Amino acid sequence: QYKFRDLTIEELKNLSMTYPNFTFSMNTYTFKDGSQKDLLNFSGTVPVKYGNSYNIPVCLWILDSHPFAPPICFLKPTANMGIAVGKHVDARGRIYLPYLQNWSHPKSTLIGLIKEMIAKFEEELPLYSLSSSDAARQSELLSYIAKITEGETDMKSRSKTGGRNEGCSNKITVVGAGDLGIACVLAVAAKDVADKVVLLDLSEGAAKGGTMDLEIFAVPNVEISKDFSASADSKVVVVTVNSLGNAQTYLDVIQGNVDLFRGIIPAVSHYSQNAVLLVASHPVEVMTFVSWKLSSFPKSRVIGVGANLDSERFRYMLTNLLKAEVLAKDAWVIGEQGEDKVPSWTSCNVVANQTEAMDAHNSREKVANRAMEILKGKGQRSWSVGLSVADLADSILKDKRKVHSVSTLAKGCCNINSEVFLSLPCILGTSGVIEMVRLEEDPLVQEKLRSSAGSIHDLQQQLKL
């Protein structure tokens, strides 16, 4: 069942010669979505010097796309060992390393992975000895780890962050140090939204480009890190990463993003279990859905930036360019990002008779169509999306109860029966989406929303989560 069997066998032979204590077997691995696969795994110990010499037990699962995909790695503690949650290990024993994040065949190998594992464990020992009473409490966790499952939520784990975030009541983490990520950091800093901003730079190598400039000019209250633990206890986590692989089709591009999110969302969700996830990656509707599934967060705390920027621009144009301030008050851009987004209203003016109502409707449609035509030419640059992200984060952190058009779970709205995310007007606060605002009933708008929901759902069905 392994797609690159010969390459995998050759690498495992090299590994066995270098680390003969490892034993190999085939077992069933259960993924977060409940799907299962029979995968090759190997268990053994890696030698670590931390004052004394220690043998750290680990278990590595080899995916069927190896060596083009990194293995899934866990600690395998004995009954008298406790897991020391830190930069590279979560409470379940899942191991996170830059080497795994930046895995790329043929440069990346299992032997290279173990060497980095040893180096990182020598900086921060991942296990400690338990007292007899602690060992009893550890038994439930060991049973959980023995299942080697990913992303289960029936046991709530607690990070030992060492108090690194004391005094930070409003902390934001931005994941991804590309143009959009840096734009979000600068916009949040400029609007003084948070007490502290952490930029998680998941790129390979040392800080470069924009991140280097952030360090050089020392933007206040901004920390740049490559370790997921730096995001601990964030109130809002903004996800801006996009896969840069050599995909051949649009579906391949999205699947590349899904694969990228598998290594990000569970980690940031673990370190900030009460955060609101704010997704800015493309396509925003699908990636917000993926984030919801991978995080196991309630739907209210997983939000896409959606049409917030378009809605703000739309109302600005109605008020300042087209002098239709009355129409702008309850005007929104909703639905799917791109060409299929539509204007809508959350209320309508009461008029005396049907003729006046029809005239008012036609007049509104003409103005709205004109505004949407202007909107098409504006585009969305990194800095403009960054300002939109800061606007949303401000409403969440300060519990403003302000209405925004954001990507939220649309199931149950407009007779949509599938689990898809679409931009709809929502009241935002510290717990994310507090309430969805009722839209004016318009058959044409509802039909467009159902059409978008259908196409998004069909796309999601083709993805491997």
HELIX and SHEET records of a PDB file:
HELIX    1   1 ARG A    5  THR A   18  1                                  14    
HELIX    2   2 PRO A   98  GLN A  101  1                                   4    
HELIX    3   3 LEU A  110  GLU A  123  1                                  14    
HELIX    4   4 SER A  132  ALA A  146  1                                  15    
HELIX    5   5 ASP A  179  ALA A  190  1                                  12    
HELIX    6   6 GLY A  210  ILE A  216  1                                   7    
HELIX    7   7 PHE A  228  SER A  231  5                                   4    
HELIX    8   8 TYR A  250  ARG A  262  1                                  13    
HELIX    9   9 ILE A  265  TYR A  271  1                                   7    
HELIX   10  10 VAL A  284  SER A  295  1                                  12    
HELIX   11  11 LYS A  299  ARG A  301  5                                   3    
HELIX   12  12 ASN A  308  TYR A  316  1                                   9    
HELIX   13  13 MET A  317  LEU A  321  3                                   5    
HELIX   14  14 GLU A  325  ALA A  328  1                                   4    
HELIX   15  15 GLN A  354  LYS A  376  1                                  23    
HELIX   16  16 SER A  382  LEU A  397  1                                  16    
HELIX   17  17 PRO A  443  GLN A  461  1                                  19    
SHEET    1   A 4 THR A  23  THR A  30  0                                        
SHEET    2   A 4 GLN A  36  LYS A  49 -1                                        
SHEET    3   A 4 SER A  53  ILE A  62 -1                                        
SHEET    4   A 4 ILE A  72  LEU A  75 -1                                        
SHEET    1   B 2 MET A  81  ILE A  83  0                                        
SHEET    2   B 2 LEU A 127  SER A 129 -1                                        
SHEET    1   C 6 VAL A 222  SER A 225  0                                        
SHEET    2   C 6 LYS A 196  LEU A 200  1                                        
SHEET    3   C 6 LYS A 171  VAL A 175  1                                        
SHEET    4   C 6 VAL A 236  VAL A 239  1                                        
SHEET    5   C 6 VAL A 276  VAL A 279  1                                        
SHEET    6   C 6 VAL A 302  GLY A 304  1                                        
SHEET    1   D 2 ALA A 331  ILE A 334  0                                        
SHEET    2   D 2 VAL A 342  TRP A 345 -1                                        
SHEET    1   E 3 LYS A 402  LEU A 409  0                                        
SHEET    2   E 3 PHE A 421  GLY A 429 -1                                        
SHEET    3   E 3 GLY A 432  MET A 436 -1                                        
END                                                                             
